[in-house]
Amino acid sequence: MKGNDPNMKTAYIGVGSNLGDKLKNCLTAIDLVDKITGCSVEKKSRFYRTQPVGVEDQDWYLNAVISLRAEIHARDLLEGLLAIEAGIGRIRKKKWESRPIDLDILLLGQDVINGKYLTIPHPRMHLRRFVLVPMAELAPDLIHPVLNETMAELLDGFSGEEQTVIPLMEV
């Protein structure tokens, strides 16, 4: 893939797990994302132990964010991520349930998509410390295409409920 291709966009993908071998699940998913046709993983944030948000009685998550160069339509990227989730054992029954892997498209270049099955930027990314901390680590000056604030500014101004985010040692 060419580095200056106008069809190439930088995508940011949230990676999380709170079932099974969380680290293995996340690392496997990242390796598989790198194999999606038209995608190439560029950077990975540190991993963080994070408190579940919006639910009770769940194990803590392991979360990270990856950036990738993507020359792929958003729908195709979503389908690739859903296939990876299914391959790692995720079965979608109800919203916000425990899962061996969760892959969310956070941003795709400066695209704004409001579809039936896909919304980009991710509609809750600015409300989740477990997303903002690794996003600010990878791209502190990246501007959110709707909110017009940098990732660092969004994190600095975070005023949501307390959400514990603990960095792991380097992996």
N, C-alpha and C positions, 0 to 999 in steps of 0.2 A: 504494500500500500504506500502511496506517495504521501510524504509529509505535508505538502502544500495543496492537496486536492481540495477544491471548493466544496465537494460533497462530504468531506470528512468533518465530523463533529466530535467534540469531547463530551462523553457521557459520564455521569456519576451514578454509581449503583450502590445502594445500601445493601449490606450483607449481614444477616443475623441468624442466630440459632439459639434455641433453648431446650432442645431435646437431644439425647444421645451424646456422642463425642462432638461437642460444639465446635471446637477448634478444627478437628478433622473435617466436619461438615462444611465449614466456611472455606477452608483451604481447598477442598475438593471443588466446591462451587466456583471459586475464583479461577482455578485451573480450567474448568469447563467453560466459563465465560470467555476465556482467552481463545477457546477453540470455536466459538461461534463465527461462522463465515462473515467476514466484513468487520470483525472486532479484534482489537488488540489491547490487552490490559497494559496500562502505562505505569500507574502508581497505586499503592495500597497504603491506607492509613494504618496506624497501630490498631490493635484489637482492644476493645473495652468491655469490661463487665458492666452490664447496665440493668437497672431496675425495670421490671415490666411496667408499662404505662397503660392505664385504662382497664386493668384487669387485676383480680386478686388470685392468690393461690397458684401462682406459676413460678417456676424456677427462673432465676435471672438469665438474661441473654448474654451472648457474646456478639458484639457488633463491630463493624468496620465499614469503611467506604472505599470503593475502588474507582479510579478514573480509567477510562478507556477511549481509544480512538475508534470511532465508529463510522463506517461507510455503509449504513444499513438503515432501512426505514424503521421508525419507532415501533410499529406493529410487529415487524419481524424480530426486533430486539426483545420485545415483550414475550413473543412466542418462544424464543430461545431460552429466556430466563424461566418461563413456566415449565418448559421441558426439563431443564436442569433441576428445578425444585421437585418435580415428579420423580425424576430419576434418583434423587437422594431420599425419597420417601415421603415427601409432603403430600398429604391428602387434605384438600380444602373442604371442611365441613361447616365451620362457623367462623365469623370474623374474630380476629385477635386471639385465636387459640394457640396453644403451644405448637411448635413446629421444629422439625430437624433443620430446615433451611428456609430463609425468606430473602428474596431478591427483589428490590424495588428500584425502578428507574426514578432517580431523584431529579436529574436535569439531563437534557440532551441539547447541547449547544445552548442557544438562546431561544429554542423552540417553546412555544406555548400551545399546548394541545388540550382541548376539553372534549374528549370523546366519551362514549358510553362505557368503554372498558379501560380507558387509559387517560389519565390526566397528568400532564407535565407542564410545569414543575409539580413534583409530588405535593398534593394539597396540604399535607400536615408536616412537611419537613421543617418548617420554621417553628413548629410547636414541640419539637422533639430534640431534647439535649443530646440523645444518643445519635442523632444525625448531625446536628450542628457542630459538635466537638470534632468528629473526624473530618467533616467538610471544611471547617476552619483550619484544620491541620494541613489538609491537602491543597486547599485553594482559598486562603484567607481574603484575597482581593477579588475573587469571583463575584460578580453582581447577579443577584437573583433577578431573573427576567421580568417578574411581575412586581415584586416588592421594592425593587431598585435600591437594595442595600447589599453590601458585601456580606459574605459568610461571617467574617469577623464581627461586623456590626450587628448582624442578627444574633450571634452568640452573646456579644456584650450586652445586648438589650433584652436577652431572654428573660421573660417574666412569668413563665408558666409554672405549673406545680413543680415542687422539688423532684428532680429525677437524678438519681445517683449514677455517675459515670466514672468508673475506675479504670485507669489504663493498666493493661497487662505489660509484662516484660516484653521486650522485642521478640518477635517470632520470625 
